[in-house]
Amino acid sequence: MRPYPRAPHVWGGRRYYCYHPYHYHAYRPFIWGPVWHPWGYFLTKLTVTAIVISVHNQQYHYDQGVYYTQSSGGYTVVEAPVGATITTLPEKTETVVVNETTNNYYYGGTYYEKGGKGYIVVEPTAGTVIEHLPEGGKEEKIGDITYVKVGSTYYQPIQKNGKDMYEVVLIEEGEK
């Protein structure tokens, strides 16, 4: 991992690391199309194209970039399980630069890495810059900086090449 060029933002006993300067812009959720649904969305039936994926002895259903678990009377959209493998990336997947030698793929709040048998769901890497955040994120003010939290991941609003973007932030527990 490359070193961070500046000191972390410290607040509430945690250190928040990022590479790019903070540049506030309002969180605007992005919709990836009619088949994409945000986490927590409920469906009574899945399409016939949905496949079953097993990760750590838990069964998930996957369809066009969206992961579901079976629940009472239907299916609920959940965060993609880390370690899940798919053979084909969904349409509108973006390539994101993780560092000088690694690219990952991003779609609807999920990060993928190319693996031997397809594309594996991975945790987001600190410093990764993306343009779109999914529906369901919440702005969270920590000290004088407003982050966007999607699931358990914090994003710092930044501006890159004149465009509003988001950077994955590394958070470490501070000294007690």
N, C-alpha and C positions, 0 to 999 in steps of 0.2 A: 504494500500500500504506500502511496506517495504521502509525504508529510503535508500537514495542513499549513498554508502560508501565513495564517494569522492566529492569534490567540482565540480560544473558544469564548462564546457567550456563556457566562456562568450565572445560574439562577436557581434558587430552591435546592441547593445541594447537587445540582447536575451541571455537566459541561456539554454544550451544544457546539459541535464542530461542523464547519462547512467551508468550502473552497471559495465560493463567490460572495461578493458583497450583497448584503441585504437590500432588497428593493421592493417595498410593499406594493402589491396590487391585489385587488379583491379576488377572492376565490370564486371561480366560475366553473361549475362542474361541466364535464364534457360527456356526451352520449355517443357511444360507438355505433349506434344503429338500432333497428327494431328488434333484433334478437338478443341484444345485450341488456342485462338487468342489474341493478345495484344490489349489494349485499343486503340480505333481509327480505328481498322481494319474494312473494309466494305465488306459485303456480299450482293448479290442480292436476295438470297433465304436462308431460314433456313431449317434445317432437320425436318422431321415429328415428331421427339422426343422432339422438343422445346415446352415448356409450357409457359403460360402467368402468370406473377406475378404482382400484384398491390401493390405498396408501396407509401404511402402518396399521393393517387389519381393520381399517375403516373404509366403508364403501361410499363412493361419490358417483354422481352422474355428471357427465361433461357434454356440453353442446356449444359449439361455435364460440369458444372463449369464456364460457360461463360454467361455474361449478355449482352443483346442487347436492343437498342431502335430503333424504326422504324424511318427511315429517307427517304429522297427523293430517290425513286427507289430501296430501300433495307433496310438493317439493319446495324447499327454501334455498335461495341463492346464498352461497357462503364464500368466504375468502378462499382463494385457491390454496390447496394444501401443498406445502413445501415438499418436494420429492415426487409429486405427480409427474408423469411423463405422457406427452401427447406426440403424435406422429406428424401433425401438420399444424402450423400456426394459423390463428384466425385471420380473416381479411382485416385490413387496416392496422396490422401489427406494425409498430415502429421499431427501428433499430436504434438502440441507445448506446452511447460510448460510456463504458465503465472506467477504463483507464487507457493508457497508450496502446496496450496490446489486446484488450478484451472488449468485445461488443456483446450486449445482451439484447433481448427483445422484450417489448413492453406492449401490453394490451389491457385496457380496462382495469388498471390497478394491479396487474399481475406481471411479474418479471420471469422471463424464460432464459435458459442457457442451452446452447446446442450440446447434445450428448450423443452417445453411441447409438441409441435407439430412437432418437427424436429430440424433443425439446422438454427440458426438465424445469419445473417451477422452482425458483430460488428466491431467497430473501433479497430485498433491494440492497444494493451496495452504496454506502455513503459516498456522496459526490456525484452520483448519477443525476443527470439533468434531463427532465422531460418537459414536454409542452402541455400535456393534458392530464388533469386529475379527474377521477370518476366522481359520480354523484355519491353523496354520503360522507364527504369530508367535513370536518368542522374546523373553523378558525379558532386558534387557541393563543391568547396573548400570554407570553412568558417574559416577564420584565418589560422591556420596551420593544420587543420583537413579536410580531404576529406570525405564527407558523400555521400550517394547515396539517391536521392530523387525519390520516386515512387509515383505518384499522389501527395498527400499532406503530405505523411509520409516520415520522414527522417530515414535512417538506418546508423549505424556506423559499418564499417568493424571491425571485431574482430577475434580472434583465440580462439577456445575452444576445448580442448582435441586434439590439433594438427591439427584441421580442420579449414579452412576459413569459417566464418559464418557472419551473420549480426544481429545487435541488434536494435530494435525499440527505437528511441530516443525521450524523452519528451522535448519539446521546450516551454519555457515560455518567455513572454515579460519581459524585464528588466526594471529597473528604468529609467524614462525619464529625 
